[in-house]
Amino acid sequence: MAKLTVFEIKKQIAALEAKAARLAAEEAKASVGKVRALMNQLGVTLEHLSSTVGRKGAAVKKAIAGSKPKTAQRAGKGVAKYRDPQTGATWTGFGRAPGWIAGAADRDAFLVSKSRKHATEAGAVAPAAKKRDVAKKATAKQATAEKAVTKVVSAKKVSKTAAKRAALKKAASRAAASATPKKKPSIKAAVSKTAAKRAAKKAVSAASGEAAAAAHGSQVSAT
């Protein structure tokens, strides 16, 4: 099937509408013929129909007029139907529309019933939101208190640990001081003493040598 253009579709629609109008006219003409044949068969005239319709129309009008009070006004007249959420101005929906709703695409957004429903929902939501805020604040306060307690406990633990370390360090210092041996003579002093001893030995040896030489010399002389 070939794809039709917009122009061709519109042309077909116009042809169908014309055909429908002709068929409607033909059906109406056939119906009128049937009604006339039936009226002729029953002996009913147009005057009978008009008088009957007129009486029934008058009765209906009278019934409608009797059901309404004389001072009845249009339903909703004087009752605010729309409300401006910004200024609070209202409009009944009758007469000339005010500027704040005249250009609105959707007037249902300004309905008073919707604004009341929104206010009711907001009033119902507000306490719940308030309760949540209170619960959050209480939780935050509790968390802050727990943090403060934790800090204090940590500070106490740190101070105790520092005190223990200082005591252990002091005890270790004392133990180290008591275990340290007395100072030994310096190396220089020991070397000096050794040198003095050696010098004394040399002096004694020299003196012994001289004494021996002198004694030997005296023996030689005596011989």
C-alpha positions in Angstrom: 0.0 0.0 0.0 1.4 3.3 -1.1 2.1 5.9 1.5 -0.4 8.8 1.3 0.5 12.4 1.7 -1.2 14.8 4.0 -3.0 16.5 1.1 -4.3 13.1 -0.2 -5.5 12.2 3.3 -7.3 15.5 3.7 -8.9 15.0 0.3 -10.2 11.6 1.2 -11.6 13.0 4.5 -13.4 15.7 2.7 -14.9 13.2 0.3 -16.0 11.0 3.1 -17.6 13.9 5.0 -19.5 14.9 1.9 -20.6 11.3 1.4 -21.7 11.1 5.0 -23.7 14.3 4.7 -25.5 13.0 1.6 -26.3 9.7 3.4 -27.6 11.6 6.4 -29.8 13.7 4.2 -31.1 10.7 2.4 -31.8 8.9 5.7 -33.6 12.0 7.1 -35.7 12.2 3.9 -36.6 8.5 4.2 -37.5 8.9 7.9 -39.6 12.0 7.2 -41.5 9.9 4.5 -42.1 7.1 7.0 -43.4 9.6 9.7 -45.7 11.2 7.2 -47.0 7.8 6.1 -47.6 6.8 9.7 -49.4 10.2 10.4 -51.6 9.7 7.4 -52.4 6.2 8.5 -53.3 7.3 12.0 -55.0 10.5 11.0 -52.5 12.7 13.0 -51.8 16.2 11.7 -49.1 18.8 12.3 -51.5 20.8 14.5 -51.9 17.8 16.8 -48.2 17.4 17.2 -47.5 21.1 17.7 -50.3 21.5 20.3 -49.2 18.4 22.1 -45.6 19.5 22.1 -46.7 23.0 23.2 -48.7 21.7 26.2 -45.9 19.4 27.3 -43.3 22.3 26.9 -45.5 24.6 29.0 -45.9 21.9 31.7 -42.2 21.4 31.8 -41.5 25.1 32.1 -44.1 25.5 34.8 -42.6 22.5 36.7 -39.1 24.0 36.5 -40.3 27.5 37.5 -42.2 26.0 40.5 -39.2 24.1 41.7 -37.1 27.2 41.9 -37.6 29.8 44.6 -38.3 33.3 43.4 -35.1 34.6 45.1 -32.9 31.8 43.9 -29.6 32.9 42.6 -27.0 31.0 40.5 -25.4 28.2 42.3 -22.0 29.3 43.6 -22.6 33.0 43.1 -20.9 34.9 45.9 -18.9 31.8 47.0 -15.1 32.0 46.4 -14.1 29.3 43.9 -10.6 30.5 43.0 -7.8 32.0 45.2 -4.6 33.8 44.3 -1.9 32.1 46.4 0.3 35.2 46.5 -2.2 37.9 47.4 -5.1 35.9 48.8 -7.6 37.5 46.4 -10.5 35.3 45.5 -12.9 35.0 42.6 -16.3 33.3 42.4 -15.9 32.2 38.8 -18.7 34.4 37.6 -18.3 37.6 35.7 -15.1 39.1 34.4 -12.0 37.2 35.4 -9.4 39.1 37.4 -5.9 39.7 36.0 -4.2 37.1 38.2 -6.2 34.3 36.7 -7.4 35.7 33.4 -4.2 34.5 31.5 -3.8 31.2 33.4 -3.7 28.1 31.1 -5.0 25.9 33.9 -7.4 27.6 36.3 -7.9 24.5 38.3 -4.5 25.2 39.9 -6.2 28.2 41.6 -9.1 26.3 43.0 -9.9 27.1 46.7 -10.4 23.4 47.4 -6.9 22.5 46.2 -5.4 25.3 48.3 -7.3 24.1 51.4 -6.2 20.5 50.7 -2.6 21.7 50.3 -2.8 23.6 53.5 -4.2 20.6 55.3 -1.5 18.3 54.0 1.1 20.9 54.9 -0.4 21.2 58.4 -0.2 17.4 58.7 3.3 17.2 57.4 4.6 20.1 59.6 4.3 18.2 62.9 6.0 15.2 61.4 8.8 17.3 60.1 9.1 19.1 63.4 9.4 15.7 65.2 12.1 14.6 62.8 14.0 17.8 63.4 13.8 17.4 67.2 14.9 13.8 66.9 17.9 14.9 64.7 18.9 17.6 67.2 18.6 15.1 70.1 20.8 12.6 68.2 23.3 15.3 67.4 23.5 16.4 71.1 23.9 12.8 72.2 26.7 12.2 69.7 28.4 15.5 70.9 28.2 14.4 74.5 29.5 10.9 73.7 32.4 12.5 71.8 33.2 14.8 74.8 33.1 11.8 77.2 35.4 9.9 74.9 37.9 12.8 74.7 37.9 13.1 78.5 38.5 9.4 79.0 41.2 9.4 76.3 42.9 12.4 78.0 42.8 10.6 81.3 44.3 7.4 79.8 47.0 9.5 78.1 47.9 11.3 81.3 48.0 8.0 83.2 50.2 6.4 80.6 52.5 9.5 80.6 52.8 9.3 84.4 53.6 5.6 84.2 56.3 6.2 81.6 57.8 9.1 83.6 57.9 6.9 86.8 59.5 4.0 84.8 62.0 6.3 83.3 62.9 7.8 86.7 63.2 4.3 88.2 65.4 3.2 85.3 67.6 6.2 85.8 68.0 5.5 89.5 68.9 1.8 88.8 71.4 2.8 86.1 73.0 5.3 88.5 73.3 2.7 91.3 74.7 0.1 89.0 77.4 2.4 87.4 80.9 1.4 88.8 83.3 3.9 90.3 85.6 5.7 88.0 88.8 3.9 87.3 92.1 5.7 87.2 92.7 7.4 84.0 95.1 5.9 81.4 97.4 8.9 81.6 97.8 8.4 85.4 98.5 4.7 84.9 101.1 5.4 82.2 102.7 8.1 84.4 103.0 5.6 87.3 104.5 2.9 85.0 107.0 5.4 83.6 108.0 6.5 87.1 108.4 2.8 88.1 110.6 2.2 85.1 112.7 5.3 85.8 113.1 4.2 89.4 114.2 0.8 88.2 116.7 2.4 85.8 118.1 4.6 88.5 118.5 1.6 90.9 120.2 -0.4 88.1 122.5 2.5 87.3 123.3 3.0 90.9 124.0 -0.8 91.3 126.2 -0.7 88.2 128.2 2.2 89.5 128.6 0.6 92.9 129.8 -2.6 91.2 132.2 -0.8 89.0 133.6 1.1 92.0 134.0 -2.1 93.9 135.8 -3.8 91.0 138.1 -0.8 90.6 139.1 -0.9 94.3 139.9 -4.6 94.0 142.1 -4.0 91.0 143.9 -1.2 92.8 144.5 -3.4 95.9 146.1 -6.1 93.8 
